[in-house]
Structures are given as C-alpha cells and as structure tokens.
C-alpha cells in the first residue's frame, strides 16, 4: 500500500476505480478536487441523457456512469433531468425492432448463469437495505459493487442465452441504482440510470422489466412536477408490454397514471385509472407474476390511491385509503403512507390528529436516509405553519424540535 501511495504522489499512476472512491470518501472531496483525472470525468457525454444505440453502447455508458458516480463527479451528481430524454427513450423502446443479440465477446472473463445469480442475490440485499434505511444508506456501496464486480462481467465472454439473462439482471440492478439515486434526490443521475436500465432490458428482451422501468420514470416525472410526462410514460408502459402484461403490472401502471392525473386536477380520469388498477389487481395470480413486482399489493395500491385523493383535495377519501396502506414490512413505503395520512387529516381540518400521525411517521422514519422523505416532511411542515399556531401545533413542534428528519425539513433560512 505504501508503494501505491508513493506512486500516486510521484505522478507515476493514479488511484483506480477501487481506491479513487475510497480516497474521495476519506478526504470528503470530489475526484476533481483531489486531482483524479478519471476518464469518466473528461467524458462530457455523460451529461447527455441519451438512449444508447446498441448493447455495446449501453455497456460502455453505464460503466462510465458507475465510475463517475463513485468518484463524485459533481456535474453529473448535480445534473437536472431532461424531459426530451424521457420522450426519446419511451418512443425508441416502443418502436424498437427485434432486440439486438448481445455479441459473443472474444476477450474478458467467461460468464455463466452462476455469475448472473450472484448479481441477482447481491442486488436483492441492496434492495432490502434501500427499503429499510432509504436510498442514501447503501447507494454508494451498491454502485461500487456494480462498477467493480459487474462491469467485467458485461465485458466478458458469454453466449446469447447467458447474455440475455445477464442484461436482464443488470438492468434490474441498474433500475435499483436509479431508484436509490431518485430517493436521494439526485434526479439527473437517477434518470440516466433509468435510461441505461431500459436499454439493457430491451436487449435482454425483457419487456415486463422494461415496462416497470418506464413506470419508475413516470413516478419520478410526477414527483418533479412534469405531470403530463408522467401520465404519458405510464401509458407507454401499458402499451409497450400489452402482449405480456400481468395483472399486477397493469395495476401499477394504471396507478402511476392516476398519480400524474391527480396532479393535473383531472379528477374523473384519475378515478378511472384507479378503478382500472383495482380491477387489474383483483385478477392477479401471484404464481404468474415477476418476483420483483410482488411488493405491489392491496396496501401499496391503497397508498397510491391516498396520494391521488390527497392531491385532488378529497381529504376524507385520502384518509380512508391511507389507513389501509400500512404494510408493516416496508419501512419507507409505510413512512410515505403515514405522511399522506397526516396531510389528509390536516387538509380535513383535524390538526390534532394530523400532528399525532406525523409524530408516528417521524418515529417510523428515524432510521431513513432519504431526501424524498425529507421533502414529504417539508411540505407537511409548510402546511402545518399555514394552519395557524394552535396549542396542538405548539406541542407537536416542541416534541419534534430535535428530530433529525424534522430539522432536515426546515426552511433553509431557519436552519
């Protein structure tokens, strides 16, 4: 190790993709600030949210994204999402010809289905950490794994069967990296991960997973206030997987459409989409569903409906649905549902109950490292302030004054 450091100091070499991120973390500086001139940082193409034109392009781009993310390339971490990129990706996926066959490579390590299974198992562990502790808890570790362990596999030797399985599994893992980045409110980065995941799923001929990725894009677009785009992406997901859609996938896509429509104020269309989601979910057969969509159940749909009715100012209906949205097994989802319930009580004029429920949410979210959770609290905090300074409000604010998430949600000028 001493020889490595001496070599770096003398300029004979630079820290690689393993040591570079570690140095950034130790010194709390970006790669640029440390003078680590990584190729990914010189490649301004990373800032273009474009849809790769080939499987090889997807492999190269996603590898660059992982490295730049690890090395804290600030232009990428602070990048804004691109609305044209959503349009381009959804259209190109919808009209894509037969999926490109991942080329048999003649160099690199040999890759088999055992390697694919290892990626899947590892990604599942990161998904559990994400669900329990929020996207910012293990995001860096997940990207480190993808960059260090998965990149050589993508560049290895595999036949068509293994290649399809590999691309599908890596697409799912990249989708998770996108969700974690979205939860951390790294929105431009999250969008770029979603785009690469979509291309990988396309080449894997995994249309169900591709539809779920479009659904994730819809969720993000709605969160960012691009409501028409959110509805369009959800409809593209429904259209694109129609021949292979399962009831649960249709339910989720209808729910995403409803979320976006609620924000536009189109109550009738929102309720129609929710009705379609409910009917689809009632017809599901869990044995026929992809394993990765199993989380979307009645409680999850109730949470989506609660969001919708809150956003169209139907407070009583929002309360009724939110009360049925607690899964008891998904911490972050339960936090969101509890905060929606608190919002709904506040909008219904029941300040005391709103404060009680918000306190429950804060206790539930104590362990979460999630910028999205903070944004929910910031909105509630703003609405609570607007409701007046009653005894209930004063008692509540005193109780939560030192709470980590509550402090994080404070207006910047008040911090």
C-alpha positions, 0 to 999 in steps of 0.5 A, a space after each residue: 500500500 505504501 508503494 501505491 501511495 508513493 506512486 500516486 504522489 510521484 505522478 507515476 499512476 493514479 488511484 483506480 476505480 477501487 481506491 479513487 472512491 475510497 480516497 474521495 470518501 476519506 478526504 470528503 472531496 470530489 475526484 476533481 478536487 483531489 486531482 483524479 483525472 478519471 476518464 469518466 470525468 473528461 467524458 462530457 457525454 455523460 451529461 447527455 441523457 441519451 438512449 444508447 444505440 446498441 448493447 455495446 453502447 449501453 455497456 460502455 455508458 453505464 460503466 462510465 456512469 458507475 465510475 463517475 458516480 463513485 468518484 463524485 463527479 459533481 456535474 453529473 451528481 448535480 445534473 437536472 433531468 431532461 424531459 426530451 430524454 424521457 420522450 426519446 427513450 419511451 418512443 425508441 423502446 416502443 418502436 424498437 425492432 427485434 432486440 439486438 443479440 448481445 455479441 459473443 465477446 472474444 476477450 474478458 472473463 467467461 460468464 455463466 448463469 452462476 455469475 448472473 445469480 450472484 448479481 441477482 442475490 447481491 442486488 436483492 440485499 441492496 434492495 432490502 437495505 434501500 427499503 429499510 434505511 432509504 436510498 442514501 444508506 447503501 447507494 454508494 456501496 451498491 454502485 461500487 459493487 456494480 462498477 467493480 464486480 459487474 462491469 467485467 462481467 458485461 465485458 466478458 465472454 458469454 453466449 446469447 442465452 447467458 447474455 440475455 439473462 445477464 442484461 436482464 439482471 443488470 438492468 434490474 440492478 441498474 433500475 435499483 441504482 436509479 431508484 436509490 439515486 431518485 430517493 436521494 434526490 439526485 434526479 439527473 443521475 437517477 434518470 440516466 440510470 433509468 435510461 441505461 436500465 431500459 436499454 439493457 432490458 430491451 436487449 435482454 428482451 425483457 419487456 415486463 422489466 422494461 415496462 416497470 422501468 418506464 413506470 419508475 420514470 413516470 413516478 419520478 416525472 410526477 414527483 418533479 412536477 412534469 405531470 403530463 410526462 408522467 401520465 404519458 410514460 405510464 401509458 407507454 408502459 401499458 402499451 409497450 408490454 400489452 402482449 405480456 402484461 400481468 395483472 399486477 403490472 397493469 395495476 401499477 401502471 394504471 396507478 402511476 397514471 392516476 398519480 400524474 392525473 391527480 396532479 393535473 386536477 383531472 379528477 374523473 380520469 384519475 378515478 378511472 385509472 384507479 378503478 382500472 388498477 383495482 380491477 387489474 389487481 383483483 385478477 392477479 395470480 401471484 404464481 404468474 407474476 415477476 418476483 420483483 413486482 410482488 411488493 405491489 399489493 392491496 396496501 401499496 395500491 391503497 397508498 397510491 390511491 391516498 396520494 391521488 385523493 390527497 392531491 385532488 383535495 378529497 381529504 376524507 377519501 385520502 384518509 380512508 385509503 391511507 389507513 389501509 396502506 400500512 404494510 408493516 414490512 416496508 419501512 419507507 413505503 409505510 413512512 410515505 403512507 403515514 405522511 399522506 395520512 397526516 396531510 389528509 387529516 390536516 387538509 380535513 381540518 383535524 390538526 390534532 390528529 394530523 400532528 399525532 400521525 406525523 409524530 408516528 411517521 417521524 418515529 417510523 422514519 428515524 432510521 431513513 436516509 432519504 431526501 424524498 422523505 425529507 421533502 414529504 416532511 417539508 411540505 407537511 411542515 409548510 402546511 402545518 405553519 399555514 394552519 395557524 399556531 394552535 396549542 396542538 401545533 405548539 406541542 407537536 413542534 416542541 416534541 419534534 424540535 430535535 428530530 433529525 428528519 424534522 430539522 432536515 425539513 426546515 426552511 433553509 433560512 431557519 436552519 
